[in-house]
Amino acid sequence: MLAFVLRRLVQAVIVMLTVAFIAFMLFQYVGDPVTSLLGQDATAEQRQQLRTELGLDAPFPVQFVRFVGNAVRGEFGLSLRQGRRVSALIAERLPATLELAIAAGVLALVVGIPMGVYTALRRGSFGSQVLMTVSLLGVSLPTFLIGILLILVFSVVLQVLPSFGRGDTLSLGGWSTGLLTVDGWKHLVLPAITLAVFQLALIMRLVRAEMLEVLRTDYIKFARARGISDRSVYFAHALKNTLVPVITITGLQLGSLIAFAIITETVFQWPGMGFLFIQAVQFADIPVMAAYLCLIALIFVLINLFVDLLYFAVDPRLRIERPVTGH
């Protein structure tokens, strides 16, 4: 177990260094921070002085080491667009994105798993066919179109839910949340559903496929032959053995929810990191883009490590020590 964790940590460090190098290259080849900060009318002396202060006149390896050191401390300099520290901007926007992603992830799991089990156990029924058709639409329709349709129905026609913004929020020790206000929940519903639709359909179809495969295995036949009830066979044996691939997909998709909430946040003007990243791209705000890239990579690495550890808790086969072979 310890060796497994150490291997994963080494791999995580390699991945983060690679992502840090890519982010660092943005500073080198995308735009000029000196021109962005001083403007076109700055003198050569002013430009050289700022380059010295920013450390841009140092050799390439020295600059990269400094960048990695600052990134480890969460420092990416000043936003070229807003003139504020990037770490402060990320800290302001991170709660909104995590709140939206977790709400969408929970919704996808709570609805997707039961729907997958139902369509597997009642695969010939009318309800199962309807759910499979709906899931196909959920996988096929682009996220922005789903968001626009939800806004049209619930905000324009029915006028029961707001179409943009985060609503009223409360601050808890520097962490802002809308989950403690009614208005915050109302603003969360449509973005969370929009972001969850694809994940929900994916989880439902995965659970259905895995459930059907498990139900055809020999040990399920033996369990039925021993007189075990259908409920125990379905939920204590079959469903439990579908959890390993579901955990994998769910873990990776949670990272995707955080990383690719950009479209949803843009459609609903949700004040999260994705919306901040879109604004940074439009104005070539390299420090914000680099910080976003490194943060998303870190989130994926941590989620993958957590998913690997869950394997040991769910699948006992992975906890069996490999025999030591020798001559």
C-alpha positions in Angstrom: 0.0 0.0 0.0 2.8 2.4 1.0 4.7 1.6 -2.2 1.6 2.2 -4.3 1.0 5.6 -2.7 4.7 6.6 -3.2 4.6 5.6 -6.9 1.4 7.7 -7.4 3.0 10.6 -5.6 6.1 10.4 -7.8 3.9 10.3 -10.9 1.9 13.3 -9.6 5.1 15.3 -9.2 6.1 14.5 -12.7 2.7 15.5 -14.1 2.7 18.7 -12.1 6.2 19.7 -13.3 5.1 19.0 -16.9 2.0 21.2 -16.5 4.1 23.9 -14.8 6.5 23.9 -17.7 3.6 24.3 -20.2 2.2 27.1 -18.1 5.6 28.7 -17.9 5.9 28.7 -21.7 2.8 30.8 -21.8 4.8 33.6 -20.2 7.6 33.2 -22.7 5.7 33.0 -26.0 2.2 34.4 -25.5 2.1 38.2 -25.2 4.6 40.5 -23.4 3.8 41.2 -19.7 6.0 44.3 -19.7 4.0 45.8 -22.6 0.7 44.8 -20.9 1.7 46.4 -17.6 3.4 49.6 -18.9 1.7 50.1 -22.2 3.2 51.1 -25.6 4.4 54.5 -24.5 6.9 53.3 -21.9 10.5 54.2 -22.4 13.3 51.6 -22.9 14.6 52.4 -19.4 11.2 51.8 -17.8 10.8 48.5 -19.7 14.2 47.3 -18.7 13.6 48.2 -15.1 10.4 46.3 -15.0 11.9 43.3 -16.7 14.6 43.2 -14.0 12.0 43.5 -11.2 10.0 40.6 -12.7 13.1 38.5 -13.2 12.6 38.3 -17.0 16.2 39.1 -17.7 17.4 35.9 -15.9 18.4 32.7 -17.8 15.5 30.4 -18.8 16.3 27.6 -16.2 16.4 30.2 -13.4 13.1 31.7 -14.5 11.5 28.2 -14.5 12.8 27.3 -11.1 11.5 30.7 -9.7 8.1 30.0 -11.4 7.8 26.6 -9.9 8.8 27.9 -6.4 6.2 30.7 -6.7 3.5 28.2 -8.0 4.1 25.9 -5.0 3.3 28.9 -2.7 0.3 29.7 -4.9 1.8 32.9 -6.3 1.4 33.7 -10.0 1.9 37.4 -9.9 -0.5 40.1 -10.9 -3.4 39.9 -13.3 -2.6 41.9 -16.4 -6.2 42.8 -16.9 -7.3 43.7 -13.3 -4.0 44.5 -11.7 -4.8 42.3 -8.7 -2.9 39.3 -7.3 -4.0 36.1 -9.2 -4.1 34.1 -6.0 -6.7 36.5 -4.7 -8.8 36.3 -7.8 -8.7 32.4 -7.7 -9.6 32.4 -4.1 -12.7 34.5 -4.8 -13.8 32.4 -7.7 -12.9 28.9 -6.5 -15.9 28.5 -4.1 -18.4 29.2 -6.8 -16.9 26.6 -9.2 -16.5 23.9 -6.5 -20.1 24.5 -5.3 -21.4 24.2 -8.9 -19.3 21.1 -9.7 -20.1 19.2 -6.5 -23.8 20.0 -6.8 -23.7 18.7 -10.4 -21.7 15.6 -9.4 -24.0 14.7 -6.6 -27.0 15.1 -8.8 -25.5 12.9 -11.5 -24.7 10.1 -9.0 -28.0 10.3 -7.1 -30.1 10.1 -10.2 -27.8 8.3 -12.6 -27.1 5.1 -10.5 -30.7 4.3 -9.8 -31.7 5.0 -13.4 -28.8 2.6 -14.5 -30.0 -0.1 -12.2 -33.6 0.3 -13.3 -32.8 0.1 -17.0 -30.7 -3.0 -16.4 -33.3 -4.9 -14.4 -36.2 -3.7 -16.6 -34.4 -3.5 -19.9 -37.4 -4.6 -21.9 -39.9 -2.2 -20.3 -41.3 1.0 -21.8 -39.8 3.1 -19.0 -36.4 1.7 -19.6 -36.6 2.5 -23.3 -37.7 6.0 -22.5 -34.8 6.5 -20.1 -32.3 5.1 -22.7 -33.6 7.6 -25.3 -33.3 10.5 -22.9 -29.8 9.4 -21.9 -28.8 9.4 -25.6 -30.1 13.0 -25.9 -28.1 13.9 -22.8 -24.9 12.5 -24.2 -25.5 14.1 -27.7 -26.7 17.6 -26.9 -24.0 20.2 -26.4 -23.9 21.8 -22.9 -24.6 25.3 -24.1 -27.8 24.2 -25.9 -29.1 22.4 -22.8 -28.4 25.6 -20.7 -30.2 27.8 -23.3 -33.2 25.5 -23.4 -33.4 25.4 -19.6 -33.3 29.2 -19.5 -36.0 29.5 -22.1 -38.3 27.1 -20.3 -37.8 28.0 -16.6 -36.6 31.6 -16.8 -38.4 33.0 -19.8 -41.6 31.0 -20.2 -42.4 29.8 -16.6 -40.4 32.6 -14.9 -39.7 30.4 -11.8 -35.9 30.3 -11.8 -33.2 33.0 -12.4 -31.2 32.8 -15.6 -27.8 34.2 -14.5 -25.6 35.0 -11.5 -25.0 33.3 -8.3 -27.6 35.0 -6.1 -27.2 35.9 -2.4 -24.2 34.4 -0.7 -22.9 34.2 2.8 -19.2 34.4 3.9 -18.0 31.7 6.3 -14.4 32.5 7.2 -13.5 33.9 3.8 -15.4 31.1 2.0 -18.5 32.3 0.2 -21.4 30.0 -0.3 -24.9 30.3 -1.7 -26.1 27.0 -0.2 -27.3 28.8 2.9 -29.7 31.1 1.2 -32.9 30.4 -0.7 -31.9 32.8 -3.5 -28.5 31.0 -3.8 -30.3 27.6 -4.3 -32.6 29.1 -6.9 -29.6 30.4 -8.9 -27.8 27.0 -8.5 -30.6 24.8 -9.9 -30.3 25.5 -13.7 -26.5 25.6 -13.9 -26.2 22.4 -11.8 -28.7 20.6 -14.0 -27.0 21.8 -17.2 -23.6 20.6 -16.0 -24.9 17.3 -14.7 -26.9 16.2 -17.7 -24.0 14.7 -19.6 -22.4 13.1 -16.5 -25.8 11.7 -15.4 -26.4 10.1 -18.8 -22.9 8.7 -18.9 -23.2 7.2 -15.4 -26.6 5.7 -16.2 -25.4 4.0 -19.3 -22.2 2.7 -17.6 -24.1 1.3 -14.6 -26.6 -0.4 -17.0 -23.8 -2.0 -19.1 -21.8 -3.2 -16.1 -24.9 -4.4 -14.3 -26.0 -6.5 -17.3 -22.5 -8.0 -17.6 -22.3 -8.9 -13.9 -25.7 -10.5 -14.0 -24.4 -12.9 -16.6 -21.5 -14.1 -14.5 -21.3 -17.6 -12.9 -21.3 -16.5 -9.3 -24.6 -14.7 -9.8 -26.0 -17.9 -11.2 -24.6 -19.8 -8.1 -26.2 -17.2 -5.8 -29.6 -17.7 -7.4 -29.1 -21.5 -7.2 -28.5 -21.2 -3.4 -31.9 -19.5 -3.1 -30.8 -16.0 -2.4 -33.5 -13.5 -3.0 -33.5 -11.3 -6.1 -33.1 -8.2 -4.0 -29.9 -9.5 -2.4 -28.6 -10.7 -5.8 -29.2 -7.4 -7.4 -28.0 -5.0 -4.7 -25.7 -7.0 -2.4 -23.8 -8.8 -5.2 -24.4 -7.4 -8.7 -24.5 -3.6 -7.9 -21.5 -3.8 -5.6 -19.3 -5.3 -8.3 -20.3 -2.5 -10.7 -18.8 0.2 -8.4 -15.2 -0.1 -9.5 -15.7 1.3 -13.0 -18.3 3.7 -11.7 -15.8 5.1 -9.2 -13.3 5.5 -12.0 -15.6 7.4 -14.2 -17.1 9.4 -11.4 -13.7 10.5 -10.1 -12.5 11.6 -13.5 -15.8 13.3 -14.4 -15.6 15.3 -11.1 -12.3 16.7 -12.3 -13.9 17.3 -15.7 -16.9 19.1 -14.1 -14.5 21.5 -12.4 -12.2 22.0 -15.4 -14.9 22.2 -18.1 -17.5 24.1 -16.3 -16.4 27.0 -18.5 -19.3 26.8 -20.9 -21.9 26.5 -18.2 -20.4 29.4 -16.2 -20.4 31.5 -19.4 -24.0 30.7 -20.3 -25.3 31.5 -16.8 -22.7 34.2 -16.0 -21.7 32.1 -13.0 -18.8 33.9 -11.2 -16.5 30.9 -11.1 -13.0 30.1 -12.3 -14.2 29.1 -15.8 -15.8 32.5 -16.4 -12.6 34.1 -15.1 -10.5 31.9 -17.5 -12.7 32.9 -20.5 -12.1 36.6 -19.6 -8.4 35.9 -19.3 -8.2 34.3 -22.7 -10.0 37.3 -24.3 -7.5 39.7 -22.8 -4.4 37.5 -23.0 -4.1 37.6 -19.2 -1.3 35.1 -19.0 -0.8 34.9 -15.2 -4.5 34.0 -14.7 -4.4 31.4 -17.5 -1.2 29.8 -16.1 -2.7 29.7 -12.6 -5.9 28.1 -13.9 -3.9 25.5 -15.8 -1.8 24.5 -12.8 -4.8 24.4 -10.4 -6.9 22.2 -12.7 -3.9 19.8 -13.1 -3.5 19.7 -9.3 -7.2 18.9 -8.9 -7.0 16.1 -11.5 -3.9 14.6 -9.8 -5.5 14.6 -6.4 -8.8 13.1 -7.6 -6.9 10.4 -9.5 -5.0 9.5 -6.3 -8.2 9.5 -4.3 -9.9 7.2 -6.9 -6.9 4.8 -6.8 -7.1 4.6 -3.0 -10.8 3.9 -3.2 -10.0 0.9 -5.4 -8.4 -0.8 -2.4 -11.5 -0.2 -0.4 -14.0 -1.5 -3.0 -12.1 -4.3 -4.8 -10.5 -6.8 -2.5 -8.5 -8.3 -5.4 -6.3 -5.2 -5.5 -5.4 -5.7 -1.8 -3.8 -9.1 -2.5 0.0 -8.9 -2.3 1.8 -10.1 -5.4 3.9 -13.2 -4.7 7.7 -12.6 -4.8 9.3 -14.8 -7.4 12.9 -15.8 -7.3 15.4 -18.3 -8.5 
